[in-house]
Amino acid sequence: MIYHVRHTTLVRYDAFVRLARFNLRLRPALWPTQTVTDFKLEVKPAPAVIQERKSAYPVNVARMVIETPLTELQVESRFKVDVSAEVAAPERDDPSVADVAEAALRVDAIHPTAPSNYLFASSFTPMDPVIGAWGAETLGQGRGIVDAALDLTQRIREEFTYDPAATDTDTPAGEAFAARHGVCQDFAHIMLIALRCAGLPAAYVSGYLRTDPPPGKPRLIGADATHAWVMLWCGPERGWIGFDPTNGIPMGSGHVFTAMGRDYADVAPMDGIFVGQGAQSVGVQVDVIPAEELALRG
């Protein structure tokens, strides 16, 4: 499936900002299930410096410095992506949860997708014993890894309520878990903690999700959004498989991969600091448009 993706961020400041430094994670990292072409990044006002930086994870980072006084900043990325992901399903010869946990400890590699990078706690994903005990109800040691992970994915979808007003980007996972409310970031963090407490390598993924307009209605500009889900290492044979706890489904052809890390902090589309006074407001618009839909528009 081929998509055209546009991601626009508009930041407004109450007073002039004299210096701003940002990390941008908008260019999709390499991933086996997709091919990205025609990536373009446009920043207004133009930065004094923009430089690509290496990351320890599958993340493309651009460091941007703006020295021009400003009250408004616009960052827009555009690209075309061909997604060929197949929906994963349990197989009879899948390794068990216990087998995968043991196999992860035997892998001594340290490259960006090595399972050892995703076994331990991080800033947004502490080893919460309450979440761990809750996850253990599903992640039985003898269960097939894909079957158990899919069951956990669907359990989060059934037990938690999607509520954008309930949390923000800094809400601790334990707080969202207790409230049983949150958004995709919260649900991904909760699933990560449950999996890691079971000894399983699990990573946070940021990207985009194709959403379809209601029947007979046109697609609205900016109606789509950034999305988050989980990648689970399912052993050396099956490798990394994506699970979307917000929707209770495996990763498929409607998921566009951008970056993978230990938690949201590693893959946030944009973060940074500025020198100035007053508050700021941030608006984001995302469009994920299938190529055939654009062709029909002419």
TAHUPE-V737535 format. One record per residue. PSI is psi in whole degrees, -180 to 180 (* if undefined). OMEGA is omega in whole degrees, 0 to 359 (999 if undefined). Layout:
PSI OMEGA
PSI OMEGA
This chain:
130 181
131 179
151 167
124 185
135 174
131 182
116 182
129 176
127 178
119 180
126 177
137 180
146 180
-25 180
167 182
136 174
130 185
-25 181
135 180
137 177
129 183
151 166
127 178
131 177
67 188
-26 177
121 182
136 176
161 178
135 176
140 189
-25 186
6 181
158 177
126 183
135 176
165 172
37 178
133 177
139 178
127 180
127 181
131 177
124 356
160 183
136 180
154 174
-34 181
137 169
122 190
132 177
141 180
150 178
154 177
155 177
-7 184
173 176
74 182
131 171
118 183
131 173
124 179
125 186
135 178
127 177
122 182
-8 179
130 176
136 184
158 171
-5 181
137 179
130 178
128 179
123 181
129 174
146 178
143 176
166 174
140 183
136 176
110 184
128 182
25 183
134 173
141 181
123 182
146 177
153 178
144 176
154 186
-33 182
19 176
143 174
157 178
168 175
-45 180
-39 179
-42 181
-42 178
-40 179
-41 180
-36 181
-35 181
-19 180
-11 180
117 184
11 180
157 179
20 178
171 188
-29 180
14 178
134 183
-27 182
-24 179
-17 192
26 181
-20 194
172 180
155 174
-177 188
-39 181
-10 186
73 176
162 177
80 184
117 184
-29 180
-47 177
-37 178
-43 179
-39 178
-45 180
-33 182
-23 177
-26 181
-35 187
61 177
140 187
-30 182
-3 182
149 172
139 189
-44 183
-40 178
-45 181
-43 181
-39 178
-38 177
-43 178
-41 178
-48 182
-31 178
-41 177
-43 179
-37 183
-34 188
-15 184
151 181
129 177
120 184
99 182
-22 182
-8 187
-29 185
170 170
-174 186
-18 182
2 182
126 178
145 181
-37 180
-34 179
-44 178
-38 179
-45 181
-37 181
-20 184
28 176
156 176
-161 180
-174 186
-37 178
-45 181
-45 183
-36 177
-43 179
-42 179
-44 179
-40 178
-46 182
-44 180
-44 181
-44 182
-34 176
-24 176
6 179
18 184
137 178
120 182
140 185
154 177
133 180
134 170
147 180
-147 183
155 180
126 176
129 174
138 182
140 177
162 176
153 180
130 179
-1 181
145 178
156 176
130 180
138 177
130 179
10 184
-23 179
180 184
165 170
156 185
162 179
142 175
-169 189
139 168
131 179
130 175
118 188
30 179
165 185
-26 181
-47 183
-24 176
-149 184
130 178
136 183
143 178
134 185
95 184
-23 178
-38 182
-4 178
34 185
161 170
160 173
137 182
-160 184
-10 176
-2 180
125 178
116 184
130 175
-51 185
157 180
135 179
-165 182
-33 178
-171 184
-36 184
-31 181
-20 191
8 181
131 183
-33 183
130 172
166 181
-162 182
159 175
157 178
115 182
-178 181
157 177
176 184
173 176
156 173
145 183
129 175
139 182
135 173
135 180
137 174
127 174
100 190
122 176
142 184
-37 182
-28 177
-40 176
-38 180
-38 179
-30 178
-21 182
* 999
